Amino acid sequence: MTLQSIIIPLTPERPATLPAYVGREAHAWFLDRVMARDHRMARILHEGNALKPFTVSNLLGEPGPQKDGWRVHPQGRYALRLTSFDATLSSFLLGELLPNLPDHVILAGVPFYRGRVVYAAEETPIAAWQRWVGASSFEMLVAQHMMQPRQPTGFRLRFAAPTVFRSNKAYVPLPLPQLLVQSLVRRWNAFADIPLHPQVVDFAEQHVLVSQYRLHTEQVRFRKGGRESVTPGFKGRCRYRFRKHDGYHTGAILALAAFAFYAGVGKQTTMGMGQVRG
């Protein structure tokens, strides 16, 4: 299927402390693996400012990172999550890349043993991993959310990683409906065979409301060489409500909310930000 979300379990070889965010390192590891298997695919994924059809998470695990970094140990359970929302890339991941991963993953200088890749919830007993794996297609999302005679009055999202939007040349660390839908429509229309009308964004601005939320802000510090950049973000849960139903636009937004699980939301989704589920 075109839409894929998989988990790569990791176990550190020894106790160690990592930076709180290693999304940049995870992103680099992923692209190095692609390069090792297919130079053409790697060049496509590297291309300039083009929308990327994948996401890579920050290191996942419990308990999460603290202010002074992430202390990992061999008894803990950790993982990386990869998603794809392009048919060619998904086929490459499933048929070529994932079956040939090396036994070790190195993040921020710390070596991890790689466990068996998890493709479906029933393949792992770990509940935390079960919630983050799955597969679907654009056609299935359309059928599930746009072809139903009765639609729900709203939807909810859990922003599990720091999320931020870019608007008017400024960062916006708020789950505003129009920015959420705009981010998802761009990704959907770039890779789906079933395009959505751009007016869906206008509908979201006028007729989708935030009804409940439990959010907090959290900065992401990315390291590159000896330099560090800081990106603002928000995490938490948000519930949205439709104040108008019209079939097409309502269904399209519900499909986009489901698509967010695979596509991520906002900026830097290939480096661990914007990880979302319903």
N, C-alpha and C positions, 0 to 999 in steps of 0.2 A: 504494500500500500504506500501511497505517496507520503502520508503523514506518519512519522515515526518518532517515538520517544523511548530511549533505551537507557539503562543504568549499567555503569561499569564499577563493580565493587572494588575497593582498594583497602589494603592493609599495610600500614607502615612497617618497614623492616625493624625500626627501633623507635623509642620515644624521641620526639622532636617538637620544635616549635616553628610554625609557619606564620607568615603574615596572615592577617584576618581574611584578606581577599587575594586569592591566587587565580582569579579568572583570566588574567592576561597570560599567565604561565600555562593554564589549561588550554587556552585558545592556541597558543604556540605549539603545544604538544600535539593537539589535534591536527593542525595544518602540517606539521612535520610528518605525521603518520600518513596523511593524504599524499604528500610529496613523495614519500617512499614507495607508494603503490601506483600513483598516476600523476605525472607531472602536469598534464593538461588540466586535470580536475583541480589541482592545487593552484594553477594560474588563474582559473576561473574564480575560485573562492578568494583569491588575493586581490582581485580587481578593484582598484580605486575605491570610490564612494558608492559603488553599486550596492543595492540591497543584497544581503547575504541570506541564502536559503537554509540556514542552520543556526542552532544556538548551542553554546557550551556553558555549563553551570560553573559556579564556584565549587570548591570542595564541599560536599554534603556530609553531614554526620551530627551526632548528638553526644555531648553538648556542643554547641557551636562555638565560634571564636569569641575570645574576650578582647578587651581593649589592647592588651599587650601582645596579642597574636593568638594563634590556634595551636593548642597543645594536643598532639596526636600520640597515640600509643598502640602497640600491636594488639591489645585486647579490644580496641574500639572498632566501630563499623563506619566506614567512610565510602564515598563513591563520587564519581563524576556522572553527570547526565548529558547526553547528546540528543538533539532533535534535528529532524530534517523535514522540510516541507516542499521539496522539489523531487519530482519523480526520478530524474537521472541520478541525483545525489543519493536518494534513498536506496535505489538499486545498487549503487556502488558501495554504500555502507554495509548493506546486508550481504551482498555477494562477494565483496572483495576486502574491504577494510577490516570490519569487525572480526571475521573468522581468522584473520592473520595478525592480530594485535600482539605486540611483544608481551612477555610475562611481567615486565616491570614498567612502571610509570614514574617519572621523576618530576616533582613539582617543587619549585623554589629550592632545589638542591636536595630534597628529601626523597629517597627511593621508597616506592610502594610496590607490594606484590599485587598483581592484577587477579581478581577473581573471575568467575564465569560470567560472561555478559548476560544481563537480564533483559529479555525482550517482551515479556508478558508477566502480569501480576502473579499468575499461578507458578511461575518459575522461581519464586523466592518466598520464604516465610517471613521476611522482614516487612512489616506493615508500612514503614516509612518509604520503602522502595516501591511497594505495590502501587502506591498513589501516584507515582511519577513515571510509570511506563504505560505504553499503549500504542495503538496503531489505528489509523482511520484514513479517510480520503476526503477531498473536497466534495465529491458527489454525495458521500454519506452525510456530511455535515449539512448540505443543502436539503437532503431528504429528511433528516431528523428535525431540522429547525425551520425550514421555509415551506415545507409541503404539508404541515400539520394543520388541521382545521381549527384547533384550539391552541393558543399560545399562552405561556405564562405571563404574569404581570411584570416580571422583571428578572434579574439574574444577579448572581453574586460572584465575586472573584477574590481569591486569596493571592496577594502579592507576596510571594515567599522570599524573594530576594529584593534588594533595593531597586527601585524603579524610578525613572525620571524621563520626562518628555522635553523636547526642545521646541520652543515657539518664540517667534520674533527675536531670534538670536539670543535667547535666554533659557536657562534651565527652569523647568516647572515641576517641582516635586509634589504634585497633587494629582489624584486620579480623576481628572475632569473628563466627563463623558465624551466630549468632542475630540479631545486629544487621544483618548483611548481608542476610539473608533477610527480616527484618522490614521493612527499608527498601524492598526490591523488591516484596514482597507488597502493601504499601500502594499503591504506584504502579500495579502490575498491576491490582488490583481496582478502582481508581478509574477506569480507562479501558478495560479489556478487557471484551468481551462474554462471555468464558469465565472466571468467577471461580475463584480458587484457595482451598482451605479454609484458614482461619487457623491450623489445627493444623500447617501446614507449618513455622511458626516454632518450635513446640515440638519437632518432629522434628529441625530443624536444631540446636537447642540440645543435644539428647540424642545425636544420631547422626551429626553432621558434625564432623570434626576438622580442624584445621590440621596438615598433614603436613610442609610445607616452606614457607619464606618467605625473601625477601631484601627487607627494608624499611628505610626510614629516615624520620625525622620531618622535617617541613618546615612552617614557619609561613606563613600567608597574610596579607598586610597589605592590607586594603581601605581606600581613601581615599574619603571623602564630604565634600565641602566642605573645610574646614580640619581635619577630624578624621580619625583613623585607628583602625581596629579590627584586632585580631590574632586569627586563628583557627588553632588547631593542626591539623595534618593528618599523614597518612602517605602515602608513595609506594613503589612497588615491585611485586614479584611475590609471589603467594601461591598455594599448592596446597592444595586441600581433599580430604579422603577420607571416603567413607561407611563407617561401621562396621556399618551395617545397611541392607539393601535391602528395600523393600516395594512397588516398582512405582510407586504413585501419588505418594508423597511424594518419592521419589528423582527421578522424572521431573519433578515440579513444580519442584524445586530446580535441576535442569539447565536447564529452560526459563527460570527466573528468571536464572540465570547468563548465558544468551544475551541475555535482555532487558536486562541491565545495560549492554550496549553502547549501547542507545538511551536508556535511562532515567537513566543515571548512578546513583551510589550515595551515600547519606548526605546531608549538609547542603550548601546553597549550590550546588546543581548548575546553577542558572540563571545563575551568576556564575563559572563556570570550574572549580569543584571537582568531585571525584567522577567524573572521566572514566575509563571502564573499558573494557577489551576482553579477550577470552579469550587 
